[in-house]
Amino acid sequence: MKIKKKFLLREVMGENILVPVGDSDTTFNGIASLNDMGVFIWQNIESAKDEEDLLQRILDEYEVDKDVAKADLDEFLGKLKAVDII
């Protein structure tokens, strides 16, 4: 998967946020707050071969049921796609 817009992942007051930079700040109005798994997905999204590889990385990193991880991954990626980030 390819990230289409430039964002910086920053920790601000204990919260992980994606901040748009460059032209992205004109097309994405706001910031995105990420939990720990969201940060993990963000950090692995471009190096993963596909969604299945990304899911396997999540399962290797976290003690989570595969169905729960799949649902969370689908929701997160769906939100990124909805705002044309990926």
N, C-alpha and C positions, 0 to 999 in steps of 0.2 A: 504494500500500500504506500501511497505517496501523499505526503502532507503538501497541500497546495498553497498554503499561506504561511507567512512567517510569524511564529509565536515564540516567546521566551517563557520557559518554565521557571517560576520564581517562588521562593518561600517568603511569605510576608506575614509576620506575626503568628507563625506556626501554621499557616494555611498555604497550601500549594495552589498557585494560580497560573493560568496561561494568559500572557499579556501580548496582544497583537503589536507588531512592529512594522514599520515601513508602510507599504500600500495596504497591508492587512487591516490597519486601524481605520481605514475609510470604508471597508466592506464588512467588517465585523465590529459591531458597536457594543462594546462591553468587555468583560473578562470572564474566564471560565475557572471555577473552583474545582479542584480534583482531590479525590481521596487517595489513599496509598495505592490502591489497585489502578486507579486512573493514571497516576504518575507512572506506574510500572508499564501500563499499556502504551502511554505516550512515548516513553523512553525506548520501547521495543517495536513500535508500529512500523517504522521504515525498514528495519533490518529483518523483520519476519517475512518469510516467503509468501504467506497468505494468512487468512483468518485462522485456519486450522493450526498452523505453526504458532501463531500468537496465543491461541487457546492452550496449546500444549505448554508453552512457556509459563503461562499463568498457573497451570496445574502443577508444574515443576516447582514454582516459587511459593505458592500458597496452599494451605490445607483447606481445600474447598471442593465441594461436590461438582462434578463435571457439568451437570445440568445448570447449576446455579452460576458457575463461571461462564458458561456459554450465554446464558440469558443476560448477565451483566455486561459481557463483551459486546453482544449484539446491541444492547441499549446504548452503550457508550459510543460505539462506532456509528450507530444510527443518528445520534445527536451530532457527531462531527460531520457526517454526510449531509445532514439537514441544513447546516450552516456553511456548507461547501468548504470545509477545512481539509477533508480528505476526498 
